[in-house]
């Protein structure tokens, strides 16, 4: 369980840092949180990178939140996802 938690935190950090760069480049883009079932892989963008990715949360990521706030939100959501189905 500890390894999974570390993976979730590491992947949330990577995904939110990537999101922040892209969101700053296009402040009008509506970005959403996606995950890849069977893996601890997260992505935040306007659409899923490929068809096997699933929407992890149906609300857009707020541009009014900090990277830390979004990271915390992703970690909380990830606790309920079927990452290893």
PDB file of N, CA, C and O in Angstrom, chain B, residues numbered from 101:
ATOM      1  N   UNK B 101       0.819  -1.203   0.000  1.00  0.00           N
ATOM      2  CA  UNK B 101       0.000   0.000   0.000  1.00  0.00           C
ATOM      3  C   UNK B 101       0.858   1.260   0.000  1.00  0.00           C
ATOM      4  O   UNK B 101       0.536   2.241  -0.671  1.00  0.00           O
ATOM      5  N   UNK B 102       1.947   1.225   0.755  1.00  0.00           N
ATOM      6  CA  UNK B 102       2.822   2.394   0.823  1.00  0.00           C
ATOM      7  C   UNK B 102       3.423   2.717  -0.537  1.00  0.00           C
ATOM      8  O   UNK B 102       3.521   3.885  -0.914  1.00  0.00           O
ATOM      9  N   UNK B 103       3.827   1.683  -1.278  1.00  0.00           N
ATOM     10  CA  UNK B 103       4.377   1.918  -2.607  1.00  0.00           C
ATOM     11  C   UNK B 103       3.347   2.570  -3.525  1.00  0.00           C
ATOM     12  O   UNK B 103       3.681   3.464  -4.303  1.00  0.00           O
ATOM     13  N   UNK B 104       2.100   2.124  -3.434  1.00  0.00           N
ATOM     14  CA  UNK B 104       1.041   2.711  -4.250  1.00  0.00           C
ATOM     15  C   UNK B 104       0.840   4.173  -3.891  1.00  0.00           C
ATOM     16  O   UNK B 104       0.684   5.012  -4.780  1.00  0.00           O
ATOM     17  N   UNK B 105       0.841   4.490  -2.607  1.00  0.00           N
ATOM     18  CA  UNK B 105       0.682   5.881  -2.177  1.00  0.00           C
ATOM     19  C   UNK B 105       1.825   6.755  -2.690  1.00  0.00           C
ATOM     20  O   UNK B 105       1.601   7.885  -3.124  1.00  0.00           O
ATOM     21  N   UNK B 106       3.029   6.239  -2.641  1.00  0.00           N
ATOM     22  CA  UNK B 106       4.175   6.983  -3.163  1.00  0.00           C
ATOM     23  C   UNK B 106       4.037   7.197  -4.666  1.00  0.00           C
ATOM     24  O   UNK B 106       4.344   8.275  -5.174  1.00  0.00           O
ATOM     25  N   UNK B 107       3.576   6.174  -5.374  1.00  0.00           N
ATOM     26  CA  UNK B 107       3.368   6.294  -6.822  1.00  0.00           C
ATOM     27  C   UNK B 107       2.307   7.355  -7.116  1.00  0.00           C
ATOM     28  O   UNK B 107       2.477   8.169  -8.023  1.00  0.00           O
ATOM     29  N   UNK B 108       1.223   7.345  -6.357  1.00  0.00           N
ATOM     30  CA  UNK B 108       0.156   8.330  -6.561  1.00  0.00           C
ATOM     31  C   UNK B 108       0.686   9.743  -6.335  1.00  0.00           C
ATOM     32  O   UNK B 108       0.409  10.640  -7.131  1.00  0.00           O
ATOM     33  N   UNK B 109       1.430   9.947  -5.278  1.00  0.00           N
ATOM     34  CA  UNK B 109       1.973  11.277  -4.987  1.00  0.00           C
ATOM     35  C   UNK B 109       2.967  11.725  -6.061  1.00  0.00           C
ATOM     36  O   UNK B 109       2.944  12.880  -6.487  1.00  0.00           O
ATOM     37  N   UNK B 110       3.823  10.826  -6.490  1.00  0.00           N
ATOM     38  CA  UNK B 110       4.811  11.154  -7.519  1.00  0.00           C
ATOM     39  C   UNK B 110       4.127  11.484  -8.844  1.00  0.00           C
ATOM     40  O   UNK B 110       4.476  12.460  -9.508  1.00  0.00           O
ATOM     41  N   UNK B 111       3.160  10.668  -9.215  1.00  0.00           N
ATOM     42  CA  UNK B 111       2.454  10.889 -10.481  1.00  0.00           C
ATOM     43  C   UNK B 111       1.593  12.144 -10.417  1.00  0.00           C
ATOM     44  O   UNK B 111       1.479  12.857 -11.414  1.00  0.00           O
ATOM     45  N   UNK B 112       0.986  12.431  -9.270  1.00  0.00           N
ATOM     46  CA  UNK B 112       0.202  13.654  -9.113  1.00  0.00           C
ATOM     47  C   UNK B 112       1.093  14.881  -9.257  1.00  0.00           C
ATOM     48  O   UNK B 112       0.694  15.876  -9.863  1.00  0.00           O
ATOM     49  N   UNK B 113       2.294  14.810  -8.703  1.00  0.00           N
ATOM     50  CA  UNK B 113       3.245  15.926  -8.838  1.00  0.00           C
ATOM     51  C   UNK B 113       3.605  16.144 -10.306  1.00  0.00           C
ATOM     52  O   UNK B 113       3.581  17.274 -10.795  1.00  0.00           O
ATOM     53  N   UNK B 114       3.936  15.064 -11.002  1.00  0.00           N
ATOM     54  CA  UNK B 114       4.318  15.168 -12.412  1.00  0.00           C
ATOM     55  C   UNK B 114       3.162  15.729 -13.245  1.00  0.00           C
ATOM     56  O   UNK B 114       3.357  16.631 -14.059  1.00  0.00           O
ATOM     57  N   UNK B 115       1.954  15.186 -13.032  1.00  0.00           N
ATOM     58  CA  UNK B 115       0.795  15.603 -13.817  1.00  0.00           C
ATOM     59  C   UNK B 115       0.425  17.066 -13.565  1.00  0.00           C
ATOM     60  O   UNK B 115       0.080  17.783 -14.504  1.00  0.00           O
ATOM     61  N   UNK B 116       0.492  17.513 -12.322  1.00  0.00           N
ATOM     62  CA  UNK B 116       0.114  18.896 -12.025  1.00  0.00           C
ATOM     63  C   UNK B 116       1.158  19.893 -12.514  1.00  0.00           C
ATOM     64  O   UNK B 116       0.808  20.988 -12.953  1.00  0.00           O
ATOM     65  N   UNK B 117       2.419  19.531 -12.446  1.00  0.00           N
ATOM     66  CA  UNK B 117       3.451  20.427 -12.983  1.00  0.00           C
ATOM     67  C   UNK B 117       3.312  20.562 -14.499  1.00  0.00           C
ATOM     68  O   UNK B 117       3.472  21.653 -15.046  1.00  0.00           O
ATOM     69  N   UNK B 118       3.014  19.454 -15.172  1.00  0.00           N
ATOM     70  CA  UNK B 118       2.787  19.483 -16.620  1.00  0.00           C
ATOM     71  C   UNK B 118       1.534  20.295 -16.946  1.00  0.00           C
ATOM     72  O   UNK B 118       1.537  21.106 -17.873  1.00  0.00           O
ATOM     73  N   UNK B 119       0.465  20.074 -16.183  1.00  0.00           N
ATOM     74  CA  UNK B 119      -0.777  20.828 -16.376  1.00  0.00           C
ATOM     75  C   UNK B 119      -0.532  22.326 -16.242  1.00  0.00           C
ATOM     76  O   UNK B 119      -1.006  23.106 -17.068  1.00  0.00           O
ATOM     77  N   UNK B 120       0.197  22.733 -15.221  1.00  0.00           N
ATOM     78  CA  UNK B 120       0.403  24.154 -14.967  1.00  0.00           C
ATOM     79  C   UNK B 120       1.091  24.841 -16.145  1.00  0.00           C
ATOM     80  O   UNK B 120       0.719  25.951 -16.524  1.00  0.00           O
ATOM     81  N   UNK B 121       2.083  24.188 -16.717  1.00  0.00           N
ATOM     82  CA  UNK B 121       2.787  24.763 -17.873  1.00  0.00           C
ATOM     83  C   UNK B 121       1.839  24.935 -19.052  1.00  0.00           C
ATOM     84  O   UNK B 121       1.824  25.980 -19.702  1.00  0.00           O
ATOM     85  N   UNK B 122       1.047  23.895 -19.322  1.00  0.00           N
ATOM     86  CA  UNK B 122       0.125  23.969 -20.450  1.00  0.00           C
ATOM     87  C   UNK B 122      -1.013  24.952 -20.188  1.00  0.00           C
ATOM     88  O   UNK B 122      -1.442  25.659 -21.100  1.00  0.00           O
ATOM     89  N   UNK B 123      -1.504  25.002 -18.951  1.00  0.00           N
ATOM     90  CA  UNK B 123      -2.591  25.918 -18.623  1.00  0.00           C
ATOM     91  C   UNK B 123      -2.122  27.365 -18.729  1.00  0.00           C
ATOM     92  O   UNK B 123      -2.871  28.226 -19.191  1.00  0.00           O
ATOM     93  N   UNK B 124      -0.902  27.637 -18.309  1.00  0.00           N
ATOM     94  CA  UNK B 124      -0.365  29.001 -18.437  1.00  0.00           C
ATOM     95  C   UNK B 124      -0.225  29.409 -19.905  1.00  0.00           C
ATOM     96  O   UNK B 124      -0.332  30.588 -20.243  1.00  0.00           O
ATOM     97  N   UNK B 125       0.011  28.435 -20.759  1.00  0.00           N
ATOM     98  CA  UNK B 125       0.124  28.706 -22.189  1.00  0.00           C
ATOM     99  C   UNK B 125      -1.217  28.964 -22.853  1.00  0.00           C
ATOM    100  O   UNK B 125      -1.273  29.556 -23.931  1.00  0.00           O
ATOM    101  N   UNK B 126      -2.293  28.527 -22.223  1.00  0.00           N
ATOM    102  CA  UNK B 126      -3.640  28.731 -22.767  1.00  0.00           C
ATOM    103  C   UNK B 126      -4.611  28.824 -21.596  1.00  0.00           C
ATOM    104  O   UNK B 126      -5.203  27.825 -21.186  1.00  0.00           O
ATOM    105  N   UNK B 127      -4.768  30.020 -21.068  1.00  0.00           N
ATOM    106  CA  UNK B 127      -5.599  30.203 -19.875  1.00  0.00           C
ATOM    107  C   UNK B 127      -7.086  29.963 -20.134  1.00  0.00           C
ATOM    108  O   UNK B 127      -7.862  29.829 -19.188  1.00  0.00           O
ATOM    109  N   UNK B 128      -7.490  29.909 -21.397  1.00  0.00           N
ATOM    110  CA  UNK B 128      -8.893  29.687 -21.715  1.00  0.00           C
ATOM    111  C   UNK B 128      -9.238  28.212 -21.915  1.00  0.00           C
ATOM    112  O   UNK B 128     -10.408  27.868 -22.084  1.00  0.00           O
ATOM    113  N   UNK B 129      -8.242  27.349 -21.898  1.00  0.00           N
ATOM    114  CA  UNK B 129      -8.487  25.919 -22.114  1.00  0.00           C
ATOM    115  C   UNK B 129      -9.186  25.298 -20.908  1.00  0.00           C
ATOM    116  O   UNK B 129      -8.829  25.577 -19.763  1.00  0.00           O
ATOM    117  N   UNK B 130     -10.169  24.468 -21.167  1.00  0.00           N
ATOM    118  CA  UNK B 130     -10.853  23.708 -20.111  1.00  0.00           C
ATOM    119  C   UNK B 130     -10.164  22.358 -20.005  1.00  0.00           C
ATOM    120  O   UNK B 130     -10.260  21.526 -20.907  1.00  0.00           O
ATOM    121  N   UNK B 131      -9.475  22.149 -18.902  1.00  0.00           N
ATOM    122  CA  UNK B 131      -8.703  20.924 -18.741  1.00  0.00           C
ATOM    123  C   UNK B 131      -9.325  20.032 -17.675  1.00  0.00           C
ATOM    124  O   UNK B 131      -9.886  20.499 -16.684  1.00  0.00           O
ATOM    125  N   UNK B 132      -9.204  18.727 -17.918  1.00  0.00           N
ATOM    126  CA  UNK B 132      -9.807  17.717 -17.064  1.00  0.00           C
ATOM    127  C   UNK B 132      -8.769  16.690 -16.638  1.00  0.00           C
ATOM    128  O   UNK B 132      -7.721  16.541 -17.267  1.00  0.00           O
ATOM    129  N   UNK B 133      -9.083  15.985 -15.557  1.00  0.00           N
ATOM    130  CA  UNK B 133      -8.194  14.963 -15.005  1.00  0.00           C
ATOM    131  C   UNK B 133      -8.533  13.591 -15.603  1.00  0.00           C
ATOM    132  O   UNK B 133      -9.680  13.147 -15.544  1.00  0.00           O
ATOM    133  N   UNK B 134      -7.523  12.929 -16.176  1.00  0.00           N
ATOM    134  CA  UNK B 134      -7.667  11.595 -16.747  1.00  0.00           C
ATOM    135  C   UNK B 134      -6.711  10.634 -16.047  1.00  0.00           C
ATOM    136  O   UNK B 134      -5.674  11.044 -15.524  1.00  0.00           O
ATOM    137  N   UNK B 135      -7.068   9.361 -16.045  1.00  0.00           N
ATOM    138  CA  UNK B 135      -6.185   8.333 -15.509  1.00  0.00           C
ATOM    139  C   UNK B 135      -6.188   7.146 -16.454  1.00  0.00           C
ATOM    140  O   UNK B 135      -7.108   6.966 -17.252  1.00  0.00           O
ATOM    141  N   UNK B 136      -5.138   6.338 -16.347  1.00  0.00           N
ATOM    142  CA  UNK B 136      -5.021   5.150 -17.182  1.00  0.00           C
ATOM    143  C   UNK B 136      -5.294   3.922 -16.307  1.00  0.00           C
ATOM    144  O   UNK B 136      -4.486   3.595 -15.438  1.00  0.00           O
ATOM    145  N   UNK B 137      -6.430   3.235 -16.528  1.00  0.00           N
ATOM    146  CA  UNK B 137      -6.760   2.064 -15.711  1.00  0.00           C
ATOM    147  C   UNK B 137      -5.655   1.006 -15.765  1.00  0.00           C
ATOM    148  O   UNK B 137      -5.064   0.746 -16.813  1.00  0.00           O
ATOM    149  N   UNK B 138      -5.399   0.409 -14.606  1.00  0.00           N
ATOM    150  CA  UNK B 138      -4.374  -0.625 -14.516  1.00  0.00           C
ATOM    151  C   UNK B 138      -2.996  -0.080 -14.226  1.00  0.00           C
ATOM    152  O   UNK B 138      -2.060  -0.851 -14.013  1.00  0.00           O
ATOM    153  N   UNK B 139      -2.849   1.238 -14.212  1.00  0.00           N
ATOM    154  CA  UNK B 139      -1.559   1.878 -13.954  1.00  0.00           C
ATOM    155  C   UNK B 139      -1.767   3.122 -13.109  1.00  0.00           C
ATOM    156  O   UNK B 139      -2.872   3.662 -13.052  1.00  0.00           O
ATOM    157  N   UNK B 140      -0.725   3.568 -12.463  1.00  0.00           N
ATOM    158  CA  UNK B 140      -0.772   4.849 -11.756  1.00  0.00           C
ATOM    159  C   UNK B 140      -0.211   5.891 -12.723  1.00  0.00           C
ATOM    160  O   UNK B 140       0.946   6.302 -12.629  1.00  0.00           O
ATOM    161  N   UNK B 141      -1.064   6.297 -13.646  1.00  0.00           N
ATOM    162  CA  UNK B 141      -0.719   7.291 -14.664  1.00  0.00           C
ATOM    163  C   UNK B 141      -1.836   8.322 -14.710  1.00  0.00           C
ATOM    164  O   UNK B 141      -3.006   7.974 -14.873  1.00  0.00           O
ATOM    165  N   UNK B 142      -1.471   9.596 -14.565  1.00  0.00           N
ATOM    166  CA  UNK B 142      -2.437  10.686 -14.573  1.00  0.00           C
ATOM    167  C   UNK B 142      -2.088  11.680 -15.676  1.00  0.00           C
ATOM    168  O   UNK B 142      -0.929  11.836 -16.062  1.00  0.00           O
ATOM    169  N   UNK B 143      -3.125  12.341 -16.167  1.00  0.00           N
ATOM    170  CA  UNK B 143      -2.932  13.337 -17.219  1.00  0.00           C
ATOM    171  C   UNK B 143      -4.016  14.395 -17.055  1.00  0.00           C
ATOM    172  O   UNK B 143      -5.173  14.068 -16.792  1.00  0.00           O
ATOM    173  N   UNK B 144      -3.648  15.642 -17.208  1.00  0.00           N
ATOM    174  CA  UNK B 144      -4.610  16.739 -17.134  1.00  0.00           C
ATOM    175  C   UNK B 144      -4.516  17.506 -18.443  1.00  0.00           C
ATOM    176  O   UNK B 144      -3.480  18.092 -18.758  1.00  0.00           O
ATOM    177  N   UNK B 145      -5.599  17.496 -19.198  1.00  0.00           N
ATOM    178  CA  UNK B 145      -5.610  18.195 -20.484  1.00  0.00           C
ATOM    179  C   UNK B 145      -7.048  18.390 -20.951  1.00  0.00           C
ATOM    180  O   UNK B 145      -7.999  18.044 -20.250  1.00  0.00           O
ATOM    181  N   UNK B 146      -7.186  18.949 -22.146  1.00  0.00           N
ATOM    182  CA  UNK B 146      -8.508  19.194 -22.709  1.00  0.00           C
ATOM    183  C   UNK B 146      -9.202  17.897 -23.119  1.00  0.00           C
ATOM    184  O   UNK B 146     -10.430  17.808 -23.112  1.00  0.00           O
ATOM    185  N   UNK B 147      -8.410  16.906 -23.472  1.00  0.00           N
ATOM    186  CA  UNK B 147      -8.979  15.610 -23.855  1.00  0.00           C
ATOM    187  C   UNK B 147      -8.010  14.494 -23.497  1.00  0.00           C
ATOM    188  O   UNK B 147      -6.827  14.731 -23.252  1.00  0.00           O
ATOM    189  N   UNK B 148      -8.525  13.292 -23.474  1.00  0.00           N
ATOM    190  CA  UNK B 148      -7.690  12.138 -23.129  1.00  0.00           C
ATOM    191  C   UNK B 148      -6.597  11.959 -24.180  1.00  0.00           C
ATOM    192  O   UNK B 148      -6.852  12.142 -25.371  1.00  0.00           O
ATOM    193  N   UNK B 149      -5.371  11.598 -23.751  1.00  0.00           N
ATOM    194  CA  UNK B 149      -4.279  11.438 -24.709  1.00  0.00           C
ATOM    195  C   UNK B 149      -4.531  10.322 -25.728  1.00  0.00           C
ATOM    196  O   UNK B 149      -4.166  10.458 -26.895  1.00  0.00           O
ATOM    197  N   UNK B 150      -5.147   9.232 -25.297  1.00  0.00           N
ATOM    198  CA  UNK B 150      -5.511   8.118 -26.177  1.00  0.00           C
ATOM    199  C   UNK B 150      -6.808   7.511 -25.642  1.00  0.00           C
ATOM    200  O   UNK B 150      -7.187   7.794 -24.506  1.00  0.00           O
ATOM    201  N   UNK B 151      -7.497   6.685 -26.433  1.00  0.00           N
ATOM    202  CA  UNK B 151      -8.792   6.145 -26.006  1.00  0.00           C
ATOM    203  C   UNK B 151      -8.774   5.309 -24.731  1.00  0.00           C
ATOM    204  O   UNK B 151      -9.802   5.206 -24.060  1.00  0.00           O
ATOM    205  N   UNK B 152      -7.637   4.708 -24.375  1.00  0.00           N
ATOM    206  CA  UNK B 152      -7.639   3.881 -23.158  1.00  0.00           C
ATOM    207  C   UNK B 152      -7.632   4.689 -21.859  1.00  0.00           C
ATOM    208  O   UNK B 152      -7.840   4.123 -20.785  1.00  0.00           O
ATOM    209  N   UNK B 153      -7.400   5.978 -21.936  1.00  0.00           N
ATOM    210  CA  UNK B 153      -7.457   6.830 -20.747  1.00  0.00           C
ATOM    211  C   UNK B 153      -8.912   7.131 -20.414  1.00  0.00           C
ATOM    212  O   UNK B 153      -9.743   7.271 -21.310  1.00  0.00           O
ATOM    213  N   UNK B 154      -9.221   7.230 -19.110  1.00  0.00           N
ATOM    214  CA  UNK B 154     -10.582   7.500 -18.662  1.00  0.00           C
ATOM    215  C   UNK B 154     -10.636   8.796 -17.866  1.00  0.00           C
ATOM    216  O   UNK B 154      -9.664   9.198 -17.227  1.00  0.00           O
ATOM    217  N   UNK B 155     -11.786   9.429 -17.920  1.00  0.00           N
ATOM    218  CA  UNK B 155     -12.014  10.646 -17.155  1.00  0.00           C
ATOM    219  C   UNK B 155     -12.052  10.292 -15.676  1.00  0.00           C
ATOM    220  O   UNK B 155     -12.846   9.452 -15.253  1.00  0.00           O
ATOM    221  N   UNK B 156     -11.200  10.929 -14.898  1.00  0.00           N
ATOM    222  CA  UNK B 156     -11.130  10.637 -13.470  1.00  0.00           C
ATOM    223  C   UNK B 156     -12.074  11.485 -12.637  1.00  0.00           C
ATOM    224  O   UNK B 156     -12.438  11.115 -11.521  1.00  0.00           O
ATOM    225  N   UNK B 157     -12.464  12.615 -13.184  1.00  0.00           N
ATOM    226  CA  UNK B 157     -13.356  13.529 -12.487  1.00  0.00           C
ATOM    227  C   UNK B 157     -14.061  14.355 -13.543  1.00  0.00           C
ATOM    228  O   UNK B 157     -13.420  14.814 -14.489  1.00  0.00           O
ATOM    229  N   UNK B 158     -15.357  14.555 -13.410  1.00  0.00           N
ATOM    230  CA  UNK B 158     -16.117  15.201 -14.481  1.00  0.00           C
ATOM    231  C   UNK B 158     -16.140  16.722 -14.429  1.00  0.00           C
ATOM    232  O   UNK B 158     -16.799  17.344 -15.262  1.00  0.00           O
ATOM    233  N   UNK B 159     -15.457  17.329 -13.499  1.00  0.00           N
ATOM    234  CA  UNK B 159     -15.386  18.792 -13.438  1.00  0.00           C
ATOM    235  C   UNK B 159     -14.030  19.262 -13.940  1.00  0.00           C
ATOM    236  O   UNK B 159     -13.011  18.604 -13.732  1.00  0.00           O
ATOM    237  N   UNK B 160     -14.036  20.409 -14.602  1.00  0.00           N
ATOM    238  CA  UNK B 160     -12.770  20.931 -15.113  1.00  0.00           C
ATOM    239  C   UNK B 160     -11.872  21.354 -13.952  1.00  0.00           C
ATOM    240  O   UNK B 160     -12.347  21.705 -12.872  1.00  0.00           O
ATOM    241  N   UNK B 161     -10.581  21.312 -14.200  1.00  0.00           N
ATOM    242  CA  UNK B 161      -9.605  21.759 -13.208  1.00  0.00           C
ATOM    243  C   UNK B 161      -9.641  23.286 -13.195  1.00  0.00           C
ATOM    244  O   UNK B 161      -9.472  23.922 -14.235  1.00  0.00           O
ATOM    245  N   UNK B 162      -9.854  23.856 -12.050  1.00  0.00           N
ATOM    246  CA  UNK B 162      -9.983  25.308 -11.929  1.00  0.00           C
ATOM    247  C   UNK B 162      -8.636  26.005 -12.133  1.00  0.00           C
ATOM    248  O   UNK B 162      -7.629  25.625 -11.536  1.00  0.00           O
ATOM    249  N   UNK B 163      -8.638  27.022 -12.977  1.00  0.00           N
ATOM    250  CA  UNK B 163      -7.406  27.791 -13.172  1.00  0.00           C
ATOM    251  C   UNK B 163      -7.148  28.723 -11.993  1.00  0.00           C
ATOM    252  O   UNK B 163      -6.087  29.342 -11.910  1.00  0.00           O
ATOM    253  N   UNK B 164      -8.108  28.825 -11.088  1.00  0.00           N
ATOM    254  CA  UNK B 164      -7.948  29.654  -9.901  1.00  0.00           C
ATOM    255  C   UNK B 164      -7.218  28.955  -8.768  1.00  0.00           C
ATOM    256  O   UNK B 164      -6.958  29.557  -7.726  1.00  0.00           O
ATOM    257  N   UNK B 165      -6.884  27.668  -8.970  1.00  0.00           N
ATOM    258  CA  UNK B 165      -6.189  26.916  -7.926  1.00  0.00           C
ATOM    259  C   UNK B 165      -4.689  26.891  -8.181  1.00  0.00           C
ATOM    260  O   UNK B 165      -4.232  27.000  -9.319  1.00  0.00           O
ATOM    261  N   UNK B 166      -3.937  26.747  -7.104  1.00  0.00           N
ATOM    262  CA  UNK B 166      -2.484  26.621  -7.214  1.00  0.00           C
ATOM    263  C   UNK B 166      -2.127  25.191  -7.615  1.00  0.00           C
ATOM    264  O   UNK B 166      -2.973  24.297  -7.587  1.00  0.00           O
ATOM    265  N   UNK B 167      -0.870  24.991  -7.986  1.00  0.00           N
ATOM    266  CA  UNK B 167      -0.406  23.644  -8.305  1.00  0.00           C
ATOM    267  C   UNK B 167      -0.611  22.725  -7.094  1.00  0.00           C
ATOM    268  O   UNK B 167      -1.052  21.586  -7.246  1.00  0.00           O
ATOM    269  N   UNK B 168      -0.299  23.209  -5.920  1.00  0.00           N
ATOM    270  CA  UNK B 168      -0.457  22.412  -4.705  1.00  0.00           C
ATOM    271  C   UNK B 168      -1.908  22.027  -4.447  1.00  0.00           C
ATOM    272  O   UNK B 168      -2.189  20.895  -4.051  1.00  0.00           O
ATOM    273  N   UNK B 169      -2.824  22.954  -4.667  1.00  0.00           N
ATOM    274  CA  UNK B 169      -4.238  22.658  -4.464  1.00  0.00           C
ATOM    275  C   UNK B 169      -4.731  21.607  -5.449  1.00  0.00           C
ATOM    276  O   UNK B 169      -5.475  20.701  -5.074  1.00  0.00           O
ATOM    277  N   UNK B 170      -4.320  21.724  -6.701  1.00  0.00           N
ATOM    278  CA  UNK B 170      -4.723  20.743  -7.712  1.00  0.00           C
ATOM    279  C   UNK B 170      -4.080  19.394  -7.410  1.00  0.00           C
ATOM    280  O   UNK B 170      -4.727  18.356  -7.553  1.00  0.00           O
ATOM    281  N   UNK B 171      -2.816  19.398  -6.993  1.00  0.00           N
ATOM    282  CA  UNK B 171      -2.141  18.148  -6.640  1.00  0.00           C
ATOM    283  C   UNK B 171      -2.896  17.438  -5.511  1.00  0.00           C
ATOM    284  O   UNK B 171      -3.130  16.231  -5.587  1.00  0.00           O
ATOM    285  N   UNK B 172      -3.272  18.170  -4.482  1.00  0.00           N
ATOM    286  CA  UNK B 172      -4.018  17.586  -3.368  1.00  0.00           C
ATOM    287  C   UNK B 172      -5.350  17.019  -3.863  1.00  0.00           C
ATOM    288  O   UNK B 172      -5.754  15.928  -3.461  1.00  0.00           O
ATOM    289  N   UNK B 173      -6.023  17.760  -4.729  1.00  0.00           N
ATOM    290  CA  UNK B 173      -7.298  17.316  -5.288  1.00  0.00           C
ATOM    291  C   UNK B 173      -7.119  16.010  -6.075  1.00  0.00           C
ATOM    292  O   UNK B 173      -7.926  15.090  -5.936  1.00  0.00           O
ATOM    293  N   UNK B 174      -6.082  15.925  -6.889  1.00  0.00           N
ATOM    294  CA  UNK B 174      -5.807  14.724  -7.681  1.00  0.00           C
ATOM    295  C   UNK B 174      -5.504  13.535  -6.763  1.00  0.00           C
ATOM    296  O   UNK B 174      -5.986  12.428  -6.999  1.00  0.00           O
ATOM    297  N   UNK B 175      -4.717  13.764  -5.734  1.00  0.00           N
ATOM    298  CA  UNK B 175      -4.393  12.690  -4.788  1.00  0.00           C
ATOM    299  C   UNK B 175      -5.670  12.175  -4.124  1.00  0.00           C
ATOM    300  O   UNK B 175      -5.852  10.965  -3.989  1.00  0.00           O
ATOM    301  N   UNK B 176      -6.545  13.076  -3.713  1.00  0.00           N
ATOM    302  CA  UNK B 176      -7.803  12.669  -3.083  1.00  0.00           C
ATOM    303  C   UNK B 176      -8.680  11.881  -4.052  1.00  0.00           C
ATOM    304  O   UNK B 176      -9.258  10.863  -3.672  1.00  0.00           O
ATOM    305  N   UNK B 177      -8.783  12.335  -5.285  1.00  0.00           N
ATOM    306  CA  UNK B 177      -9.592  11.633  -6.290  1.00  0.00           C
ATOM    307  C   UNK B 177      -8.993  10.265  -6.577  1.00  0.00           C
ATOM    308  O   UNK B 177      -9.721   9.279  -6.700  1.00  0.00           O
ATOM    309  N   UNK B 178      -7.690  10.200  -6.683  1.00  0.00           N
ATOM    310  CA  UNK B 178      -7.002   8.950  -7.043  1.00  0.00           C
ATOM    311  C   UNK B 178      -7.238   7.845  -6.020  1.00  0.00           C
ATOM    312  O   UNK B 178      -7.186   6.665  -6.367  1.00  0.00           O
ATOM    313  N   UNK B 179      -7.493   8.204  -4.781  1.00  0.00           N
ATOM    314  CA  UNK B 179      -7.747   7.203  -3.744  1.00  0.00           C
ATOM    315  C   UNK B 179      -8.980   6.363  -4.052  1.00  0.00           C
ATOM    316  O   UNK B 179      -9.115   5.245  -3.555  1.00  0.00           O
ATOM    317  N   UNK B 180      -9.888   6.907  -4.878  1.00  0.00           N
ATOM    318  CA  UNK B 180     -11.153   6.227  -5.171  1.00  0.00           C
ATOM    319  C   UNK B 180     -11.195   5.619  -6.577  1.00  0.00           C
ATOM    320  O   UNK B 180     -12.203   5.026  -6.961  1.00  0.00           O
ATOM    321  N   UNK B 181     -10.134   5.757  -7.331  1.00  0.00           N
ATOM    322  CA  UNK B 181     -10.129   5.267  -8.718  1.00  0.00           C
ATOM    323  C   UNK B 181      -9.742   3.794  -8.795  1.00  0.00           C
ATOM    324  O   UNK B 181      -8.993   3.298  -7.953  1.00  0.00           O
ATOM    325  N   UNK B 182     -10.252   3.100  -9.805  1.00  0.00           N
ATOM    326  CA  UNK B 182      -9.839   1.701 -10.012  1.00  0.00           C
ATOM    327  C   UNK B 182      -8.503   1.641 -10.742  1.00  0.00           C
ATOM    328  O   UNK B 182      -8.437   1.240 -11.904  1.00  0.00           O
ATOM    329  N   UNK B 183      -7.448   2.041 -10.053  1.00  0.00           N
ATOM    330  CA  UNK B 183      -6.127   2.089 -10.694  1.00  0.00           C
ATOM    331  C   UNK B 183      -5.619   0.711 -11.047  1.00  0.00           C
ATOM    332  O   UNK B 183      -4.969   0.532 -12.076  1.00  0.00           O
ATOM    333  N   UNK B 184      -5.904  -0.251 -10.217  1.00  0.00           N
ATOM    334  CA  UNK B 184      -5.430  -1.627 -10.465  1.00  0.00           C
ATOM    335  C   UNK B 184      -6.622  -2.569 -10.562  1.00  0.00           C
ATOM    336  O   UNK B 184      -6.781  -3.479  -9.749  1.00  0.00           O
ATOM    337  N   UNK B 185      -7.450  -2.336 -11.562  1.00  0.00           N
ATOM    338  CA  UNK B 185      -8.671  -3.142 -11.735  1.00  0.00           C
ATOM    339  C   UNK B 185      -8.363  -4.513 -12.301  1.00  0.00           C
ATOM    340  O   UNK B 185      -9.274  -5.314 -12.508  1.00  0.00           O
TER     341      UNK B 185
END
